[in-house]
Amino acid sequence: MTSQNPTPGTNPQTPRGSIHELTLPRRMFLVFALGWLVALAFNVALFPPWPGAWLYLAAGFGEGLLALLLGWRARSLRAARFLTGLLITAAALLAWGAAALVPEWPTGKLPAAEQAVRLVQAMLAWVPPLPLPRVIHPNTLALLLVPVLPLQFGLAVDGLRALVRRERPSAPGLVLLAWVTLPQALGLLWASQSRAGVLALAAAGALMLGWLLPAPVRWGVGLAALALVGITWSYWRAWWLAISPRLSTLTVARMGLWRYAAYIAWGFPLTGIGFRSLRFWYPRLFPPEFYEALRADFRANAHNAYMQLAADMGLPGLVGYLAFLLWVWGMWNRVWARRQALAIRGVGPGWLLGLGGSWVALAVFGLGESNGPGFFFTGWLLAAVVLILREHLPNEAEVTQPWGKRLWQSPWIRWAVTLLGIAVLVAGVAWAWPWNRWSLAYRAALLEGQPAAVADPPAGHVPGWLWRLNLYLIDQGPPPSEVGLQTLMQAAPRHPDVAHVLGWYYDRIGRVGQAAYLWRLGEQRSALSRASSRARKQGDAFAARWYAWQAYRLDPERGALTWAQYLRWAKEDDTALQVLLEAVARYPDSSEVGRWWFEIGHIYRAHKDCRAAAHAYGQAIAAAPDDAWPWWRKDAAVARGQCLYELGERDAAIAQMQALIEAQPDDGRGYWGMAWIAMKDGAYDEADAWFRKALAREPQNRWWWLTWANMWRDAEPQTSAQLARALSLYEKTAQRFPTWPHVYYNWAKALLWADRPWDAAQTYQRGLELDPEAPFWRWRELGIYWEKAGNPERALAAYCQALALHPNDPQSQQRIEVLGGSCP
């Protein structure tokens, strides 16, 4: 310490312009600013502004500029406390607003959310109860709370320390602020069930605890913890999934999103695809028909901040953001080295550790979430708080420089490293620009609707060839050239997505073995399953069997259902049953157990063994968690109720349907099950009421509409009023589903019973016009309808069409002889 009173942030012993003025934090800030300026220049010059993008961009940088100005111009540690208080208060208020005011979110139903928040409110009697929605998005709260919680911990630690030592700092106010908001924030974070949020807080806590240890031990403990996580995930994955079943999507859907964002960054390395436009480009570059992870409600962002920036703004934007993180970290490291000097001014080590933990939480949270370049205004405010602390260090010259080695202080070494970096940058631009230029041309052509007009990409441009192949597979582009196929084949062993799409190409041209090889190479079991299902619909027995068997060989656990479904289609029910029962015995803790039992129930029911089927459906229901109701569990509940009814256990069947209604009141299956039971009892008016309730919840279920109408048509004893109700329902069903042939077939039968044979024949013929793959017997029935309508010419034409599809149909031949005609 010197007796002088230097201007804060200056060093009287070091002249301006020396090497001490160009420390790592300042250099990182220059890289950060340069990267963002380059990325913004590309975005402004090359891409049209997407709705809301520039407003979001302006808001994010406005917050950043304001925070940095506050940090650089602050002249008091009170400003740091003010910014920190603003940070915590704003995050807490925004979190409560998100929980209380946001209406039902389209995704992420979390039944534990309300109970968690109510528990927190019960712990804090002075907190007024707030209304909560039934649905809270998993990351709405974590987005605001994760970077704040470590800082709250630090404030609480310092506040308690000050109270115990009876020191003067405004500890009571800080403690009150921390402990009033901290339990609520923790409860809301737990209620949000954010995987990225929990991971971020764990990393922040590890830093705050480990940083108190000596450096060698600190890093050793950290690396050991990371290794332990990797080992347990590899060998005890079921244990992790038992803690949070949602972790399974982290390894499937999100990793797929990361790969697709990486392909975009690979194709647009210098410019990116355009700010905030990743959601727009996903379905254009990667059609969802070929990617299970890319569904319509899952393309908002890459769920990774770094991948999002690389795809949106290219490598300059990514480098800028990484430099920003390093800049804040470098400043914090220098402040932490002078914590004893700051402690004299009332800034305790807990607060500083909280700042470091917040930085770690911000960086780690970005691994699983992405919300644009503002990147949580907390990031900017953290930078501003650290800037204030640096400005008020007593003597800059005494600050130790963790990276300030003697070798680095040599101007020759520093110039050499700088020139080497410039050379690498220039070489990278020269190498990547041909790819980037073609990608920009392809992007422009996609916007104009003429992507096929763009010339082939450079030979090694794997993303470009992948996009062109996708275009061909959706029938909007020419087939790939030999150069493109060779490029993709060489990349397939390293990139599972390339093997995935290339497999669909070979499947299209009929090379089943090559397609199966590529899908096995990329471990694309789901692609093999979908290909087998499609082959079954097309009647291709060889392809269906080969794909199903390869899926089973690749993954005996998840492929068992595919193989069993093929065996059922091939009329090998006994073998299918054996495969499924073996899978149940071999993998009793598998997430597929419920689906296996559901399929086993179908097999037993097809063989009229309702007792065994009811048991299998019950096992399927029990295999799912109590608060989880996937579609197969709901269908299993209905099927079990039907089986119980057929076994004569009517009360048990009704109890099963009512239990489904109680568990899923917004789902129509339980109401439809009650309608089915009432219909079987002959209580048609009661069944009618249940049908109305079911269709009020699922008005697009056409089979329920048809069953409702058929009930009144087939009611016994039949009355004219019941038949009129059936005709009215058929008309409503046809208006709702005008291109569905089955409604016309059934409607025609009701019209015939109502003594309207001409209308019946015309209605039946309308169904055949909508059913180009109708079997021969449909045409034979049309001939019968025209005979009853008194039109033998049309009847003869219908019988001849039936014979054209089935030349040996004796009934059609007999009717032609009766009519005295012949077929041309």
FIDOMI-241193 format. One record per residue (C-alpha): x, y, z; residue number from 1. Coordinates in steps of 0.2 Angstrom, whole numbers. Layout:
BEGIN
    c1    c2    c3 seq
     X     Y     Z NUM
...
***
This chain:
BEGIN
    c1    c2    c3 seq
     0     0     0   1
     6    18    -4   2
     2    34     5   3
    -4    41   -11   4
   -22    42   -16   5
   -22    38   -34   6
   -37    39   -45   7
   -47    23   -45   8
   -41    10   -58   9
   -24    19   -61  10
    -7    14   -56  11
     5    28   -52  12
    20    16   -54  13
    16    10   -72  14
    15    23   -86  15
     0    22   -98  16
     3    12  -114  17
    14    -1  -105  18
    11   -20  -106  19
     2   -19   -90  20
   -12    -9   -99  21
   -15   -24  -111  22
   -20   -38   -99  23
   -30   -53  -104  24
   -47   -45   -99  25
   -44   -30  -110  26
   -38   -41  -125  27
   -53   -52  -123  28
   -64   -37  -123  29
   -57   -31  -140  30
   -59   -49  -147  31
   -77   -49  -141  32
   -81   -32  -148  33
   -73   -36  -165  34
   -82   -53  -166  35
   -99   -45  -163  36
   -96   -31  -175  37
   -91   -43  -189  38
  -106   -55  -186  39
  -118   -40  -185  40
  -110   -33  -202  41
  -114   -50  -210  42
  -131   -51  -203  43
  -136   -33  -208  44
  -128   -34  -226  45
  -133   -52  -231  46
  -149   -56  -222  47
  -167   -49  -222  48
  -173   -44  -204  49
  -184   -58  -197  50
  -199   -52  -187  51
  -193   -47  -170  52
  -175   -51  -173  53
  -169   -33  -173  54
  -179   -27  -159  55
  -172   -42  -148  56
  -155   -38  -154  57
  -157   -19  -150  58
  -164   -23  -133  59
  -149   -35  -129  60
  -136   -23  -134  61
  -145    -9  -126  62
  -144   -18  -109  63
  -126   -23  -112  64
  -121    -5  -116  65
  -130     2  -101  66
  -122   -10   -89  67
  -105    -8   -96  68
  -106    11   -95  69
  -112    10   -77  70
   -98    -1   -73  71
   -84    10   -81  72
   -91    26   -74  73
   -96    20   -57  74
   -86    29   -43  75
   -93    20   -28  76
   -95     2   -22  77
  -113     7   -18  78
  -116     6   -37  79
  -110   -12   -36  80
  -123   -16   -22  81
  -136    -6   -32  82
  -133   -16   -48  83
  -133   -33   -38  84
  -149   -28   -29  85
  -157   -24   -45  86
  -151   -40   -52  87
  -159   -51   -38  88
  -175   -41   -37  89
  -178   -40   -55  90
  -175   -59   -57  91
  -186   -63   -42  92
  -200   -52   -49  93
  -199   -58   -66  94
  -199   -76   -60  95
  -215   -73   -50  96
  -223   -64   -65  97
  -218   -79   -76  98
  -226   -91   -64  99
  -241   -81   -60 100
  -246   -72   -76 101
  -240   -83   -91 102
  -255   -93   -98 103
  -254  -111  -102 104
  -239  -115  -111 105
  -240  -127  -126 106
  -226  -138  -119 107
  -219  -145  -103 108
  -234  -150   -92 109
  -227  -151   -75 110
  -239  -157   -61 111
  -226  -154   -48 112
  -224  -135   -51 113
  -239  -129   -41 114
  -236  -141   -26 115
  -218  -135   -25 116
  -222  -116   -25 117
  -236  -119   -13 118
  -224  -128    -1 119
  -212  -113    -2 120
  -226  -101     1 121
  -231  -111    16 122
  -213  -110    23 123
  -214   -91    21 124
  -230   -85    29 125
  -227   -67    25 126
  -227   -70     6 127
  -244   -67    -1 128
  -252   -82   -11 129
  -251   -79   -30 130
  -261   -87   -44 131
  -252  -100   -54 132
  -255  -108   -71 133
  -258  -126   -73 134
  -243  -127   -85 135
  -226  -119   -83 136
  -213  -120   -96 137
  -198  -130   -89 138
  -185  -116   -93 139
  -195  -100   -91 140
  -190   -98   -72 141
  -173  -106   -74 142
  -168   -93   -87 143
  -170   -79   -74 144
  -165   -88   -58 145
  -149   -99   -62 146
  -137   -84   -64 147
  -144   -76   -48 148
  -144   -90   -36 149
  -125   -91   -33 150
  -125   -73   -30 151
  -139   -74   -17 152
  -129   -88    -8 153
  -114   -77    -8 154
  -124   -62    -1 155
  -131   -73    12 156
  -114   -80    18 157
  -107   -62    19 158
  -122   -56    28 159
  -122   -69    41 160
  -103   -67    43 161
  -105   -48    46 162
  -119   -51    59 163
  -109   -64    68 164
   -94   -52    69 165
  -105   -37    72 166
   -98   -27    57 167
  -105   -12    50 168
  -109   -16    31 169
  -128   -17    27 170
  -129   -35    30 171
  -146   -36    38 172
  -154   -28    22 173
  -144   -40    11 174
  -148   -55    22 175
  -166   -51    21 176
  -166   -49     2 177
  -157   -65     0 178
  -167   -76    12 179
  -184   -69     7 180
  -181   -73   -12 181
  -169   -87   -10 182
  -181  -101    -4 183
  -194   -95   -17 184
  -181   -95   -31 185
  -175  -112   -26 186
  -193  -119   -25 187
  -197  -112   -42 188
  -182  -119   -50 189
  -185  -136   -43 190
  -203  -134   -49 191
  -197  -130   -67 192
  -187  -146   -68 193
  -175  -138   -79 194
  -160  -150   -82 195
  -149  -136   -88 196
  -153  -126   -73 197
  -149  -140   -61 198
  -133  -144   -70 199
  -128  -125   -70 200
  -131  -124   -51 201
  -121  -139   -48 202
  -107  -132   -57 203
  -108  -115   -48 204
  -109  -124   -31 205
   -93  -134   -36 206
   -84  -118   -40 207
   -89  -109   -25 208
   -84  -124   -13 209
   -68  -129   -23 210
   -61  -112   -25 211
   -57  -111    -7 212
   -45  -126    -9 213
   -27  -124   -15 214
   -26  -124   -34 215
   -19  -141   -37 216
   -32  -149   -26 217
   -46  -138   -33 218
   -43  -143   -51 219
   -40  -161   -46 220
   -57  -162   -37 221
   -66  -154   -52 222
   -59  -166   -65 223
   -63  -181   -53 224
   -81  -175   -52 225
   -82  -173   -71 226
   -75  -191   -73 227
   -87  -198   -60 228
  -102  -190   -69 229
   -96  -198   -85 230
   -93  -215   -78 231
  -110  -216   -69 232
  -119  -210   -84 233
  -110  -224   -95 234
  -113  -238   -82 235
  -128  -233   -72 236
  -139  -223   -84 237
  -154  -231   -77 238
  -150  -223   -60 239
  -149  -206   -68 240
  -165  -208   -77 241
  -173  -213   -61 242
  -169  -197   -54 243
  -175  -187   -69 244
  -184  -197   -83 245
  -183  -181   -94 246
  -164  -184   -95 247
  -168  -197  -109 248
  -173  -183  -121 249
  -156  -174  -117 250
  -147  -188  -126 251
  -159  -190  -140 252
  -168  -175  -146 253
  -156  -161  -140 254
  -141  -170  -146 255
  -149  -171  -163 256
  -153  -153  -162 257
  -135  -149  -158 258
  -129  -159  -173 259
  -141  -150  -185 260
  -135  -133  -179 261
  -117  -139  -181 262
  -121  -144  -199 263
  -128  -126  -202 264
  -112  -118  -194 265
  -102  -130  -205 266
  -110  -124  -220 267
  -110  -105  -215 268
   -94  -104  -205 269
   -91   -85  -208 270
  -109   -78  -209 271
  -121   -89  -200 272
  -138   -92  -207 273
  -145   -76  -200 274
  -149   -69  -183 275
  -164   -78  -174 276
  -168   -87  -190 277
  -163  -105  -185 278
  -181  -110  -182 279
  -186  -104  -199 280
  -171  -114  -208 281
  -173  -131  -198 282
  -187  -138  -208 283
  -180  -131  -225 284
  -163  -139  -223 285
  -168  -154  -213 286
  -186  -160  -217 287
  -194  -167  -202 288
  -199  -183  -212 289
  -182  -190  -209 290
  -178  -183  -192 291
  -187  -189  -177 292
  -180  -176  -165 293
  -186  -162  -176 294
  -204  -160  -173 295
  -214  -144  -176 296
  -215  -139  -158 297
  -196  -142  -155 298
  -187  -130  -167 299
  -187  -114  -157 300
  -169  -114  -154 301
  -154  -126  -154 302
  -155  -128  -135 303
  -137  -124  -134 304
  -131  -106  -133 305
  -114  -109  -142 306
  -122  -120  -156 307
  -136  -107  -158 308
  -123   -92  -160 309
  -112  -102  -172 310
  -127  -106  -183 311
  -135   -89  -182 312
  -120   -78  -183 313
  -106   -89  -189 314
   -89   -91  -180 315
   -86   -73  -178 316
  -102   -72  -167 317
   -97   -87  -157 318
   -79   -81  -154 319
   -86   -64  -149 320
   -97   -73  -136 321
   -83   -84  -129 322
   -72   -69  -128 323
   -86   -60  -118 324
   -86   -75  -106 325
   -67   -75  -105 326
   -67   -56  -102 327
   -78   -57   -87 328
   -69   -72   -81 329
   -52   -63   -82 330
   -58   -48   -73 331
   -66   -58   -59 332
   -50   -68   -58 333
   -40   -52   -55 334
   -53   -46   -42 335
   -53   -62   -33 336
   -34   -61   -31 337
   -36   -44   -22 338
   -51   -50   -11 339
   -41   -45     5 340
   -40   -27    -1 341
   -58   -27    -5 342
   -63   -35    11 343
   -56   -19    20 344
   -70    -9    10 345
   -84   -21    15 346
   -84   -33     0 347
   -83   -50     8 348
   -76   -66    -1 349
   -94   -74    -1 350
  -100   -60   -13 351
   -85   -62   -24 352
   -87   -81   -25 353
  -106   -78   -29 354
  -100   -68   -44 355
   -89   -82   -50 356
  -103   -95   -47 357
  -115   -84   -57 358
  -102   -83   -71 359
  -101  -102   -71 360
  -119  -105   -70 361
  -122   -93   -85 362
  -109  -102   -95 363
  -115  -120   -91 364
  -133  -115   -93 365
  -129  -111  -111 366
  -125  -129  -114 367
  -143  -134  -113 368
  -152  -118  -117 369
  -151  -104  -129 370
  -160   -87  -129 371
  -151   -75  -141 372
  -137   -63  -140 373
  -143   -53  -125 374
  -139   -69  -115 375
  -149   -65  -100 376
  -146   -47   -95 377
  -138   -54   -79 378
  -123   -58   -89 379
  -121   -39   -93 380
  -124   -34   -75 381
  -112   -47   -69 382
   -99   -39   -80 383
  -103   -22   -74 384
  -102   -27   -55 385
   -85   -34   -58 386
   -80   -19   -67 387
   -84    -8   -53 388
   -75   -19   -41 389
   -59   -18   -52 390
   -60     1   -53 391
   -60     2   -34 392
   -45    -9   -31 393
   -32     0   -20 394
   -17    -2   -32 395
   -18   -10   -49 396
     1   -13   -49 397
    -1   -25   -34 398
   -14   -36   -42 399
    -7   -53   -47 400
    -9   -58   -65 401
   -13   -77   -66 402
    -9   -77   -84 403
     5   -64   -83 404
    20   -75   -85 405
    37   -68   -89 406
    37   -76  -106 407
    21   -68  -111 408
    27   -51  -105 409
    40   -51  -119 410
    35   -39  -133 411
    43   -51  -146 412
    33   -66  -140 413
    17   -56  -140 414
    19   -49  -157 415
    23   -66  -164 416
     8   -74  -156 417
    -3   -59  -163 418
     4   -61  -181 419
     1   -80  -180 420
   -17   -77  -175 421
   -19   -66  -189 422
   -12   -78  -201 423
   -23   -92  -195 424
   -38   -81  -197 425
   -34   -76  -215 426
   -31   -94  -219 427
   -47   -99  -211 428
   -57   -86  -221 429
   -49   -91  -237 430
   -52  -110  -234 431
   -70  -108  -229 432
   -76   -94  -240 433
   -80  -105  -256 434
   -91  -116  -245 435
   -99  -101  -237 436
  -102   -93  -254 437
  -111  -108  -260 438
  -122  -109  -245 439
  -127   -91  -246 440
  -132   -94  -264 441
  -142  -110  -259 442
  -150  -100  -245 443
  -156   -86  -257 444
  -162   -99  -269 445
  -173  -108  -256 446
  -181   -91  -252 447
  -185   -89  -270 448
  -192  -106  -271 449
  -179  -112  -284 450
  -166  -122  -275 451
  -163  -134  -289 452
  -156  -120  -300 453
  -141  -118  -289 454
  -125  -128  -296 455
  -118  -142  -286 456
  -108  -138  -270 457
   -90  -140  -269 458
   -84  -158  -268 459
   -80  -158  -249 460
   -95  -148  -244 461
  -104  -162  -234 462
  -118  -151  -227 463
  -122  -144  -245 464
  -123  -162  -252 465
  -134  -167  -237 466
  -146  -153  -241 467
  -147  -157  -259 468
  -151  -175  -255 469
  -165  -170  -243 470
  -172  -159  -257 471
  -172  -174  -269 472
  -180  -185  -255 473
  -195  -173  -254 474
  -197  -173  -273 475
  -191  -155  -275 476
  -174  -157  -283 477
  -164  -168  -295 478
  -155  -184  -289 479
  -138  -183  -282 480
  -123  -184  -293 481
  -109  -197  -291 482
   -98  -184  -284 483
  -111  -180  -271 484
  -114  -198  -267 485
   -96  -202  -265 486
   -94  -187  -253 487
  -108  -192  -242 488
  -102  -210  -242 489
   -85  -205  -236 490
   -93  -194  -222 491
  -106  -207  -217 492
   -95  -217  -205 493
   -91  -201  -195 494
  -108  -192  -196 495
  -124  -202  -192 496
  -135  -190  -199 497
  -127  -192  -216 498
  -129  -211  -215 499
  -147  -208  -210 500
  -152  -197  -225 501
  -141  -207  -237 502
  -150  -223  -231 503
  -167  -216  -236 504
  -160  -212  -253 505
  -155  -230  -256 506
  -171  -236  -249 507
  -180  -226  -262 508
  -171  -233  -276 509
  -174  -251  -270 510
  -157  -255  -263 511
  -163  -262  -246 512
  -146  -270  -241 513
  -137  -254  -243 514
  -150  -243  -234 515
  -150  -256  -219 516
  -131  -255  -219 517
  -130  -236  -218 518
  -143  -236  -204 519
  -134  -249  -194 520
  -118  -239  -197 521
  -126  -223  -190 522
  -136  -233  -176 523
  -152  -227  -184 524
  -164  -240  -176 525
  -179  -228  -178 526
  -175  -226  -197 527
  -175  -245  -198 528
  -192  -246  -189 529
  -200  -233  -199 530
  -194  -241  -215 531
  -201  -258  -210 532
  -218  -250  -206 533
  -218  -241  -223 534
  -214  -257  -232 535
  -228  -266  -223 536
  -240  -253  -229 537
  -234  -255  -247 538
  -235  -274  -246 539
  -216  -276  -248 540
  -213  -292  -237 541
  -195  -294  -240 542
  -190  -276  -236 543
  -202  -276  -221 544
  -194  -291  -214 545
  -176  -286  -218 546
  -178  -269  -210 547
  -187  -276  -194 548
  -173  -289  -192 549
  -159  -277  -193 550
  -168  -265  -181 551
  -169  -280  -169 552
  -151  -285  -171 553
  -145  -267  -169 554
  -155  -264  -153 555
  -163  -279  -146 556
  -171  -269  -133 557
  -180  -255  -143 558
  -180  -265  -159 559
  -190  -279  -151 560
  -207  -270  -154 561
  -203  -267  -172 562
  -198  -286  -175 563
  -214  -291  -166 564
  -225  -280  -176 565
  -218  -287  -192 566
  -221  -305  -186 567
  -239  -300  -182 568
  -241  -293  -199 569
  -234  -309  -207 570
  -246  -319  -197 571
  -233  -326  -185 572
  -242  -322  -169 573
  -234  -336  -158 574
  -216  -330  -163 575
  -221  -312  -160 576
  -227  -316  -143 577
  -211  -326  -139 578
  -201  -311  -144 579
  -210  -299  -133 580
  -211  -310  -118 581
  -192  -313  -119 582
  -189  -294  -120 583
  -200  -292  -104 584
  -190  -305   -95 585
  -173  -298  -102 586
  -176  -280   -99 587
  -188  -278   -85 588
  -183  -260   -81 589
  -184  -254   -99 590
  -194  -239  -104 591
  -202  -250  -118 592
  -210  -262  -106 593
  -227  -254  -107 594
  -227  -254  -126 595
  -222  -273  -125 596
  -236  -277  -114 597
  -248  -267  -124 598
  -244  -277  -140 599
  -245  -293  -130 600
  -262  -289  -125 601
  -267  -286  -144 602
  -260  -303  -148 603
  -270  -312  -134 604
  -286  -302  -139 605
  -284  -307  -157 606
  -284  -325  -151 607
  -300  -322  -141 608
  -290  -325  -124 609
  -298  -310  -115 610
  -292  -315   -98 611
  -274  -315  -103 612
  -276  -299  -113 613
  -284  -290   -98 614
  -269  -295   -88 615
  -257  -289  -101 616
  -266  -272  -103 617
  -265  -271   -84 618
  -246  -273   -84 619
  -245  -260   -98 620
  -255  -248   -87 621
  -244  -252   -72 622
  -227  -250   -82 623
  -230  -231   -84 624
  -227  -219   -69 625
  -243  -214   -60 626
  -242  -196   -67 627
  -238  -201   -85 628
  -251  -205   -97 629
  -244  -209  -115 630
  -256  -214  -128 631
  -253  -232  -126 632
  -257  -232  -108 633
  -274  -223  -112 634
  -278  -236  -125 635
  -272  -250  -114 636
  -285  -244  -101 637
  -299  -244  -113 638
  -294  -261  -120 639
  -293  -268  -103 640
  -310  -261   -99 641
  -317  -269  -115 642
  -309  -286  -111 643
  -316  -286   -93 644
  -334  -282  -100 645
  -332  -297  -112 646
  -327  -308   -98 647
  -344  -303   -89 648
  -335  -291   -76 649
  -346  -276   -80 650
  -343  -267   -64 651
  -324  -269   -66 652
  -325  -263   -84 653
  -334  -247   -79 654
  -322  -244   -64 655
  -308  -245   -77 656
  -316  -232   -88 657
  -320  -220   -74 658
  -302  -222   -67 659
  -296  -216   -84 660
  -308  -201   -85 661
  -303  -196   -67 662
  -284  -197   -72 663
  -286  -189   -89 664
  -302  -178   -89 665
  -297  -169  -104 666
  -294  -185  -115 667
  -309  -192  -124 668
  -304  -211  -123 669
  -312  -214  -106 670
  -329  -206  -111 671
  -328  -216  -127 672
  -325  -232  -117 673
  -341  -228  -107 674
  -350  -225  -123 675
  -345  -242  -129 676
  -351  -251  -113 677
  -368  -242  -114 678
  -369  -247  -132 679
  -366  -265  -128 680
  -379  -264  -114 681
  -392  -257  -127 682
  -393  -241  -117 683
  -392  -230  -133 684
  -397  -214  -125 685
  -384  -216  -111 686
  -371  -220  -124 687
  -376  -205  -135 688
  -372  -194  -120 689
  -355  -202  -118 690
  -352  -200  -136 691
  -355  -182  -135 692
  -343  -180  -121 693
  -329  -190  -130 694
  -331  -180  -146 695
  -332  -163  -137 696
  -314  -167  -132 697
  -308  -175  -148 698
  -319  -169  -162 699
  -307  -175  -175 700
  -308  -193  -171 701
  -318  -199  -186 702
  -320  -217  -180 703
  -329  -211  -165 704
  -341  -201  -176 705
  -344  -217  -187 706
  -346  -228  -172 707
  -359  -216  -165 708
  -369  -216  -181 709
  -368  -235  -183 710
  -375  -237  -166 711
  -391  -229  -170 712
  -392  -237  -187 713
  -389  -255  -179 714
  -400  -252  -164 715
  -412  -265  -159 716
  -427  -264  -161 717
  -425  -252  -175 718
  -436  -237  -176 719
  -438  -224  -189 720
  -433  -211  -176 721
  -417  -220  -173 722
  -413  -222  -192 723
  -416  -203  -194 724
  -403  -200  -180 725
  -391  -211  -189 726
  -393  -203  -206 727
  -391  -186  -198 728
  -375  -191  -190 729
  -368  -199  -206 730
  -372  -182  -214 731
  -362  -172  -201 732
  -348  -185  -202 733
  -347  -183  -221 734
  -347  -164  -219 735
  -332  -165  -206 736
  -322  -178  -216 737
  -328  -176  -234 738
  -314  -187  -242 739
  -315  -202  -230 740
  -323  -216  -240 741
  -329  -227  -225 742
  -342  -214  -220 743
  -350  -216  -237 744
  -350  -235  -237 745
  -359  -235  -220 746
  -370  -221  -224 747
  -376  -230  -240 748
  -382  -245  -229 749
  -392  -234  -218 750
  -400  -226  -234 751
  -404  -243  -241 752
  -413  -247  -224 753
  -423  -231  -225 754
  -430  -236  -242 755
  -419  -224  -252 756
  -410  -236  -264 757
  -405  -223  -277 758
  -397  -212  -264 759
  -389  -227  -256 760
  -381  -232  -273 761
  -375  -215  -277 762
  -367  -213  -259 763
  -358  -229  -260 764
  -351  -225  -277 765
  -345  -208  -270 766
  -335  -218  -257 767
  -327  -229  -271 768
  -322  -213  -280 769
  -313  -208  -265 770
  -305  -225  -263 771
  -293  -229  -277 772
  -286  -245  -268 773
  -303  -252  -264 774
  -304  -271  -265 775
  -314  -281  -278 776
  -329  -285  -266 777
  -332  -266  -264 778
  -337  -265  -282 779
  -347  -281  -281 780
  -357  -272  -267 781
  -360  -257  -278 782
  -367  -268  -291 783
  -380  -275  -278 784
  -384  -257  -273 785
  -387  -252  -291 786
  -398  -268  -294 787
  -409  -263  -279 788
  -410  -245  -286 789
  -416  -252  -303 790
  -401  -248  -314 791
  -395  -264  -321 792
  -383  -255  -333 793
  -373  -248  -319 794
  -374  -264  -309 795
  -366  -273  -324 796
  -352  -261  -325 797
  -349  -263  -306 798
  -348  -282  -307 799
  -336  -281  -322 800
  -325  -270  -312 801
  -325  -282  -298 802
  -320  -296  -310 803
  -306  -285  -317 804
  -299  -285  -300 805
  -303  -303  -296 806
  -307  -313  -311 807
  -312  -329  -302 808
  -325  -320  -291 809
  -340  -332  -292 810
  -353  -321  -285 811
  -350  -307  -298 812
  -350  -320  -312 813
  -367  -326  -306 814
  -375  -309  -305 815
  -368  -305  -323 816
  -377  -321  -329 817
  -393  -316  -320 818
  -393  -299  -328 819
  -389  -307  -345 820
  -374  -297  -349 821
  -356  -299  -352 822
  -340  -289  -349 823
  -330  -282  -363 824
***
